[in-house]
Amino acid sequence: MNTLKTREEKDRQINKETKIAIFLYVLYFIWWYATGYGLSNKDPSEYKYILGLPTWFFYSCVIGYIWFCIATIIVTKVFFKNFGLDDED
């Protein structure tokens, strides 16, 4: 259902969705960087492993990916709206 009528409403919604998407990406990058580099600053012989993966890799690439996929689905369902980009008369 198209609830946005004017071009200004559509532009505001597009800007809102863009800001949310960038915010999620920045959060994911911070998570990835902090866990990837923060947990890997030891000698490799001291690494702990989860499911055969180093802890830093597991948290950075596996858990982070799963969490942010779920967050993206939730944010899309809650904040994003489906509407056409063409101008209506």
Residue pairs with C-beta under 8 A, 6 or more apart in sequence:
1 82
2 82
2 83
2 84
2 88
3 81
3 83
4 10
4 13
4 81
4 83
5 88
7 87
10 83
10 85
13 81
13 83
16 79
17 79
17 80
20 75
20 79
20 80
24 68
24 71
24 72
24 75
27 68
28 64
28 68
31 60
31 64
31 67
31 68
32 60
32 61
32 64
35 56
35 59
35 60
35 63
35 64
36 56
36 57
36 60
36 61
37 56
38 56
39 55
39 56
39 59
39 60
40 47
40 54
40 56
40 57
44 54
47 54
47 55
47 56
48 54
48 55
49 55
50 58
51 58
53 62
